Amino acid sequence: MTARKAGGLRDMALPVNPRQVGVKAALQHLAKAVNIAFQTDYGENYLESVYQAAIVRRGEVQVVHKEYFGFGDTWFGQFGRLIRSLQLTLDGPDPASPEGQKRIAEKGPATIRGILSLIGRKLDLVAEYEDRVPAYVEQMFDRLEASGIILGWDRNDWEIWTTSIGLDIRIAPRDDLTAETEAQRTEAPE
């Protein structure tokens, strides 16, 4: 047994306050915390059953949906995501969510209901899983902070959203926070 497992991961104390450690370090620590949460069930809200891993790319943490893992950021990758999304839609209503996956496993594919659900979801007539994802991510970070894995988590410092195609989660510091930390960095004496 390793010392980290013996300590229950509580000794990590990864600082995620961008004002204290900078945006780059805060993003790296958030990505590491998300990956730890997925491996140890700190999410407790279906995130780990739907999402694969977190990486830092282009100034934000990107949490990749397991159905779209491996698709790149190129136009060809985005086209692949679109095709995969259409395939999932033909399986049934809200197929990328845990509830949708369970319904499809129990009752089988439902193409017509899937298409009607897609239209309803995109017109915001029907609630969908990705509408709840930002709240789930905030809850996960609250749990990670309470357990001592991360330090300095403040919901007001971060923007959390999902992509339209692929349902990946994006986490980035708010624009005003980024400008503030950049100003501090340029004013600080070397």
N, C-alpha and C positions, 0 to 999 in steps of 0.2 A: 504494500500500500504506500502510495506516495504521500509526502507531507501535505501537498495541496489537497488531496482527497481527504486526508485525516482532518484538515482544517475546515473541510466543507466548503471550500472555495471562498470563504469569507475574508481571507487575508489578501485578496487581490486589490481591493480598493482602487480601482481604475478611475482617475479623475476625468470627468466628462464636461466640466465647465469650461467653455471656450475662452472665457475671460482670464482664467488662471493658467491654462496649459496651451492655449492657442487652438485654432480651428482644426488644423491638421491632426494634432494629437487627440483632440476630443473625438473626432470622427473615427480614428483608428481604435480608440478605446470603446466607442459605442459598437462598432462592428464586432470587436472581440467579445463584448458582452452579449450581443445578439447570438453569436455562434455558441457561446457557453450556455445561454438560456435554451437554445434548441437541443443541445446535447443533454441537458439536465432537467428538462421539463419545468423551467421557471416561468414559462409563458402561461400555462394553465388555462389557455383560452383558444385552442385550436391553431395558433400560429405555427407551432412546430410540426403540425400534421400537414400543413399546406405549403410552408416555405422551406427552402433548402439551405441557404447560406447567406451570409452578409459579407459584402466587400466594399472597400472605399474606392470610388471612381469619380473623377470630375467634381471634386468638392462636395460630395454627398455620400451617405451610406446607401448602398443599394442592396435590398433584401430580395433575393430571387425566388420566385414561385417555382415549386418543384416541377410543374408541368412545362415550364419554359426554360428550365436550366439547360445551359449549353448554347442558347441562341445569343449571338453577339449583338453589338450595337450598330452594326452596318445596316444598310437598307435591306440587304438580303436576309439578315437575321430578323429584322422587323417584319418582313414579308412572311418569314417562317412562323413568327409568333401569330400573325394574323390567320394564317392557314390552320395552325394548331388551335387557335381560339374558335374558329368556325367548326372544326372537328368536335371540340368539346361541346359546343352549343347544340350540335345535332344529337348528342347523347341525352340531353335533358336540361331542365331548368337549373340555373346557377351551378354548372358542373364543376367549377373550380373551388367551390366552398365545401367544407366538411359535410354540411347538411345535404347539399346537392349530390355529393359522392355517395353518401349513405343511401339516399333515395334511389339513385341509379343502380346501386348494388342490390337493393331489395326488390325494386320493381322493374328493372331493366331499362333500356334506352327509351326515350320519349321525344322523338324528333320534333313533332308539332308543338308540344308544350315547351320544348327548348327554344324554338324560334319565337313563340309568343312571349316567353319569359325574357328573351334577349331584347325584344322590342319594348316591353314594359320597363325593363331595367334601364335601357338607354334613354327612354323618355322620362325617367325618374318617377314612374308610376308605381313601381315595385321596389321595395328595399332589397339591397343586395349585400353580399358578404363584404365587398370592398368598402362599403360605407361604414362598416364597423371596425375595419382594420386599424385606422389611426388610433382609436380609443384602446384597442387591444395592445398596440405597441406601447402606448403611454402606460398602461397597466403593467406591462412586462418590465419596463424601466423602473417603475415605482417599486416593484417587487425586488428587482436587482439592487436597487439602492437600499432598500430595507434590509437586505441580506448582507450588505457590505461589499458586494462585487463591484459596484460603481459608486462614485461619490460626486456630489454636486449636480445631480440631475434636476433640471428645472424645465417643465413643460413649455413655459413661455419663451424659452431660448431657441426652440426647434420647430420646424415645419415638418409635418408628416403627411404623406399623400400616397396614392397608388397610381400607377400608370394606367392609361386607358386600354391598351392592348398588352396583355401579359400579366397584369395585376401585380407587378413587382412593387415593393414598398420603397419609397424614397424618403430619406431623412436628411435634412440640411439645416444649418443654422439660419435663423431669420436674417433677412437682408440688413436690417439695422445693426444686428449683432456682428455680422461679418464686417461691416464698415467700421464699427467701433473697435474691433480687435485689430483691424488693419491700421487704423489711426494710432492706436497704442503702440503697435509694433514699429511704425515709422518714427514716432516721437521718442521712443525709448533710446537712451544712449547706449552705444555699443561698447 
